Amino acid sequence: MPSLDSSVVRLTMFLALVAGGAIVATRFPTLTIGTTSFQTSFVCGVLAGLMLLPSVVTHYKGGEQRKSLQWGLFAVGIPLSLMDHALLPWLGVLAVLGSLGVGWEVDRRLFEETSV
């Protein structure tokens, strides 16, 4: 029997988590604790950011500051982008885009091309 590629398994798990989160967020748009209500998407974003925190710390302690910055920006950007305010979601989107830029080393490529 052929073995499954680990990237296929990871992609399937990721898609299942996204689908599950979408179902929960549409079924229960707000969570109420006592007299306080929260958006379900924001709570899921905060939980995702908290789950990324050990990875951020591990990369930083391992001397990989770029990876730590990349995942730190992502962990902060996701909850901010899911908030229901005027300016904060845009800051979250910018943080996520900054995370992509750090991961793709856009800053290093720009400085190499301009300094030559």
GINOR-V301456 format. One record per residue. PHI is phi in whole degrees, -180 to 180 (none if undefined). NEAR is the number of other C-alpha atoms within 10 Angstrom. Layout:
PHI|NEAR, PHI|NEAR
This chain:
none|3, -70|4, -85|5, -79|8, -69|8, -64|9, -69|9, -68|10, -64|11, -63|11, -64|11, -64|12, -65|12, -63|12, -64|12, -65|12, -66|12, -65|12, -64|12, -63|11, -65|15, -66|14, -65|12, -64|14, -67|18, -82|11, -73|10, -127|12, -68|13, -133|16, -109|15, -116|10, -119|8, 67|6, -106|5, -104|8, -111|10, -128|14, -73|17, -62|21, -63|24, -66|21, -62|17, -64|17, -65|21, -65|19, -62|14, -64|16, -63|20, -67|14, -71|12, -82|16, -58|16, -60|11, -66|15, -62|24, -67|16, -62|14, -64|17, -66|15, -67|11, -81|11, 88|10, -100|13, -66|15, -65|16, -64|19, -63|22, -64|19, -59|22, -74|24, -67|20, -62|23, -66|25, -65|25, -84|23, -69|26, -63|23, -62|22, -64|24, -70|22, -97|21, -80|19, -105|13, -132|10, -78|7, -106|11, -61|16, -61|18, -68|16, -64|15, -64|22, -64|20, -64|17, -66|22, -66|23, -64|16, -64|18, -62|24, -64|16, -63|14, -67|19, -65|15, -89|12, 55|12, -63|13, -64|11, -66|11, -67|10, -65|10, -70|10, -66|10, -71|8, -81|7, -87|6, -82|5
